[in-house]
Amino acid sequence: MYSIYHYFKTQDKDLKLNRILLSFGAFALLTVFGAFFLVIVRLFELDSNSETVLSKIGFATVFLAPIGFEIFIVREEFSKILNLKTCKILMIMGLLPVVAVVILPTESLIFRISIVFMVLNSLYIILIQIRLIKISVGNIKIRLKQFLTGEVLALTALVFAAQVSFSFLPLPTETSYFIGIGFLISGFSIIFLAEYNFPPFYEFYWRENLLRFFIINQKNNSILYESDFYKSEIDETEDNLSKIYFSGGLMGLENIISTITFTKDEKLKIIKHGDASLLLEYTTDYPIPIIYALVVKRDLNSFRYIIRTLKTQFESFFKDILIVYDKLKVGANESQLFKSFDEIVDNIIND
């Protein structure tokens, strides 16, 4: 439930991959409710009809857990890590044990064979997460590894739950029961720790498309702060000159747009130039109007979230300075005043 809450708390239309949180939540919720019903059957004396009904509900809910994970990520955004067609087929096949447990007795051979499809589905979601881990970096890679570890422990608990009901392993029932409960609690504890304050899930390979980030004083077209994500080997003098033209040209373009649209409130959000794009954010809350410019190779949805985050962090960190900025005589040291923002940018980009 925390996973689902965290998704809606941090929901952003530009972070579609954050739907993975809903997958985590659905998997955990269905597994724990299934285990809950099976534990009731195990611990309480019930009449045969109640025991049969609760057992069927418990198994059906657990069997739905892999499908609950997949249903939220069968989207185009996840096509780099899963085959959408294969995933849909496995989801349909995964419904067979659910149907079988509802209409057939749990002792039925057909029902037991149908469990194979649930196992295949479970293995597929593990494969999906291994692929996610391989193409992720930083903190999110660590969190995904933790979640996978917890998930494997939780799925292992299902083996012991089945042993309690079907006795297919040479283990005493009580021993199987407590081992299974131990695996389940351990697994969900690790999953919760992995999901706590889960970092934003950006699009795959977004780092490779970052070029530069500028913060510009719109009043005099000077660059307050800059970060170069793509270190190109060019002459330093030429690079400095290009920065001056960049900031001045951007201001000129803004004036042209304002004149054409007959309004000074109209603000560009994106400028496309050749193979690159320039994403823009603005603020007028301080004595100096500021433009935030993120230069990228490709226009990805995640970059809009990133530039808004950079804007919020900059204004929060340097709020006191920005309020009295007009009174400060920084001169040529203007860019050095905000140099400490490097650490915050590194944390955001490499988290």
N, C-alpha and C positions, 0 to 999 in steps of 0.2 A: 504494500500500500504506500510505503514511503517512496518507492521508485515511481509510481504513478503520480503521486503528489509532486515530486521533484520535477517531473516532466512538465506538468501544467504550471508550476511555479516559474520555470525558466523557458516556457514555450516562446518560440520566436519563429515567424514564418520563414526566416532565412536559415534556420537550422533544422532542416527536415530529417537529417540523420539522427537527431535526438530521439526519434521514434524508437530507437533501440532500448530506451528506458522503459517504454511501454511493453516491449518484448520481455525484458527482464522481469517487470512487474507481473505480467500475465503468467509467465512460467512459474514464478515463485508462488503466486496466489493460488493457482490451480493445483500445484503440487501439495501445498500445505493444507488446503481444504480437503483434498483427496485423502491425505494422511490422517486428517482429523476424523473423517468418517470411519476409516479403517481402525483407528485407535478406539473409537466408541464401540465398535463390534468386538474388539479384542478385550476391552476392560470391563464391559457391562454385560450382565446377563439379560439377554433379549429373547423374545419369542422368535421362532424360526422365520416368520414372514418379515419382521422388522430387521432381523440380521441379514436376510437375503437382500432386502431393499437397500439398506445402508452400505452393504458390501458392494453392490452394483454401482451405487452413486459414487462411492469412494474410488473404485477402479476406473469408472468412466471419467471422473474428474482428473485423475492422474494421467490417464491416457490422452486427455486433451491438452496437457501441459506443453508438449512439443509444438502442437498446432497453434496454441496461444502465443508461443514465441514467434513463430513464422508469420502469422497473419498480419503483424504490424510492420514487417520489413519486406513483404512481397510488393515492393515499389521500385520504380525505375532508378531511384537514387541508390539502391543497394545492388544494382545489376553488376557492379564490378566484383562483388564478392560471392554472388550466388546466381545460379541459372534459374530465372523466374519460372520457366516452364517445368523444370525438374522439381522445384520447390512446391509448385501447385499440385503436381501429380502425387508427391509424397504426402502432402496435406490431405488429399482425398483418400489415399490408401491408409493414412493414419486414422481415418474415421471408422475403418472396418472393425478394429477391436472395440471401439466405443459402442458401435451398433451391436456387435456380437455379445458384449457383456450385458447389454440391456435385454436382449431377446433370448439368450442362451444361458444355461446354468454354467457356473464358473468351472465345473468339472468337465465341461464339454471339450473334446479334442479340437473342434473347429475354433472355439474361443482361444484356446492356448496357442494354436498355430497363428491366429490373427495377431497375437502379441508381437510377433516378428516385425510387423509393419510399424508398430510403435517404436520398437528398438531401432529400426532403420531411420525413422524420423528423428529420434534422439541423437543418433550418430551424425545425421546430416546437420543438425543445429550446432553440434560440437565442431564439425568441419567448417561451418560458416564462421564461427568465432575464432578458429585458428587462422582463417584467412584475414579476418578483421585485425587480429593481433599482428600479423605479418606486415600489414600496410599501415599500421598506426605507429605513432612515436610518442615519446614523452610520458606524461602522467597518465594519459588515456590508455596507453599500451599497458602500463602497470595495472590499471583498474580492470581492463578486459581480462588480463591473466588471472587476477584475483577472482573475478566473477566466474571464469571458466573452471577454476579449481573448486569453488564452492558448488557450482552446478554439477560437476562430476561426482562430488561427494553426495549431493542430494539425489542424483540419479542412482548411485550405488545403493542408497537406502531403499530404493524401490525393489531391488533384487531381494533384500532381506524381508521386505513387506510381502513379496510374493512367496518367499520361503515359509513365512508364518502361515499363509493360507493354503499352499499347495505341497509343502514339505518335499521339495525335490532335491534338497541338499542334505548331506549327513550331519546336520546340526540340530541340537535340541531347540524346540520352539522358543523357549524363554530366552535362550542365548541369542537366537536370530533376531528376536524382538528388540532386545536392548542394544545390540550392535546396530541395527537399522535406525533406531531412535538417535543413537550417538552420531551416526553419519549425517542424519537429517539436520540435527541441531548445529553441528559443526559446519555443514554446507551452507545453511541459511545465515549463520553468523558471518561467514566470510563474504557471502553475497551482499549482506547489508553494509559491511565495511567498504566493499568495492563501490557500492552505489552512493554512499554518503558524500554529498557535495560533488557529484559526478561532473567533470569538466565539460564544457560545450563540445559537441561532436561536430567538427567541421567536415566539409567535403573531402573526399580522398585526394591526395596529392596537391592540396591547396598551397602548401609551403613552396613547392616548386614554381608556383605562379606569382609569388610575391616579388616585387621589384624594389619599390621605395615608398617611404612614408614621409610626408612633409606637413609641418604646421606653419601657416603663413599669416603674418600680420597684414591684414587687408588694407590697413590705413597707409602703409608705406611700401607694401609689397616685399617686405623683408621676411626671411625664413627664420622663424623662432626655434624650430627644431627639425631635424631630419634624421632618418635612419635608412641605410642602404642595405637591403636584404640580398641584393644580387651584386657582388663585388666584381665589376667589370674593369678590365685593364685599360684605362684611358688616361690621358694626360691630366694632371691635377688642375692646371690652369684652365684647360678647356672644360673640365668638369664644373669648376666654379662659375665659369662664364655661362654654361648651359643652365645652371641653377638660377642665375639672375634672370635670364631670358624666360625661364620656365615660370617663375613667380610673376614677373611683369606681364608676360603673355596671358597668363591665367586671369589677371585682373582686367586686362583689356577685353578679353572674351566675355567676362561678366558684364562689363559696361555695354558691350555690343548687344548682348542678349536683353539687358534691361531696356535699351533703347528700342529694340525691335518689338518687344512685348508691351512697351509703354508702362512698365511697372518695375520698381526697384525691389519689390518683394519676391519676384520670380528668381529662383535659385536653381542652378544646374545641379544635378545629382550624379551625372556621369558624362564623361567626354571620351569618345572612342577615337583613337588615332592610330591608323595602321593595325598592327597586331596587338597593340597595348590598349588598356582602358584606364581611365583616371576617375576614381570614385571620390565624391566630395561630400563633406559635412560642414555645417556652419554653426557659428554661435555669435550672438549679439548681446550676451548678458554682461559683458564687461566693457570698460572704456574703449578697448580696442576690438574691432570686429576680426574674428579669426576664421580661417578656412583650414580644414583638415583634408589632406589629399593623399589617397592611397593609390599608388601606381602598380598595376598588375598586368600579367600577360593575358589572362583570361578572366572574364567577368563571371565569378562564381557567387552564388547566393551568400555563402559564408562570409565573404569579404564585407558585406554591408553590416553584418553583426560585428565583425572585427573592428571596423572603422568607428562604429558607434561606441564600442567598448574603449578604444583608444581615446576618443574624445572625452568620454565620461571620466576616465582615469586621469587624464591630463588636467582637466578643469577641477577635479577634486584635489589632486596633489598640489597644484600651483594656484589654488583659489586666492590666497592672500596676496600673492605677487600680482596676479592678473587684475585684481581690484584696484591696485595703486600703480599699475604699470605705466600709465601716462606721466606719473610724477617721477619715475625712476629715470636716471640718465645713464643708460647702459652702453649706448654707442655701439662700438665695434664688438663688444662682448655680449651682444644680445643673444646669440645662439648658445654661449657658454652658460647662461643663466638657467637654461632648461636641460643641460646635459645629463643631469641625474635621472631624467626620464628614460634613459637607455635601459636601466634595470627593469623598469615596469614593462617596457615594450618586450624585452627578452622573456619575461615571465608570461606575458600574454601569448606570444608567438610560439614559445617552446614548451608551454604547459602540456 
